[in-house]
Amino acid sequence: MSNEITFEVNGETRSCLSQTLLPDLLQQLGFNPRLVAVEYNGEILHRQFWSQTKIQPGDRLEVVTIVGGG
């Protein structure tokens, strides 16, 4: 049995090891976790829950980079 699962990020199918935590996944994908907002399966996921959120097969994530400007 494989430890790899598939899920979707910003409309693209991706894979990672099962039990991967959201902050680890964001870093693996090249996002700075301090500069993004995450929608997890259709709901905005508050940052306080990230460290306990494990990516599951079939999850859908939308990751939006926060851009500052003036």
ChimeraX attribute file (.defattr): number of C-alpha atoms within 10 A of each C-alpha:
attribute: neighborCount
match mode: 1-to-1
recipient: residues
	/A:1	3
	/A:2	6
	/A:3	8
	/A:4	12
	/A:5	17
	/A:6	17
	/A:7	17
	/A:8	16
	/A:9	18
	/A:10	12
	/A:11	10
	/A:12	11
	/A:13	12
	/A:14	13
	/A:15	16
	/A:16	16
	/A:17	14
	/A:18	15
	/A:19	14
	/A:20	16
	/A:21	16
	/A:22	20
	/A:23	18
	/A:24	14
	/A:25	17
	/A:26	16
	/A:27	11
	/A:28	11
	/A:29	10
	/A:30	8
	/A:31	16
	/A:32	13
	/A:33	18
	/A:34	11
	/A:35	11
	/A:36	15
	/A:37	16
	/A:38	21
	/A:39	16
	/A:40	18
	/A:41	13
	/A:42	11
	/A:43	11
	/A:44	13
	/A:45	15
	/A:46	11
	/A:47	14
	/A:48	8
	/A:49	9
	/A:50	15
	/A:51	11
	/A:52	11
	/A:53	15
	/A:54	16
	/A:55	22
	/A:56	16
	/A:57	15
	/A:58	14
	/A:59	16
	/A:60	21
	/A:61	21
	/A:62	19
	/A:63	17
	/A:64	13
	/A:65	14
	/A:66	10
	/A:67	7
	/A:68	6
	/A:69	3
	/A:70	2
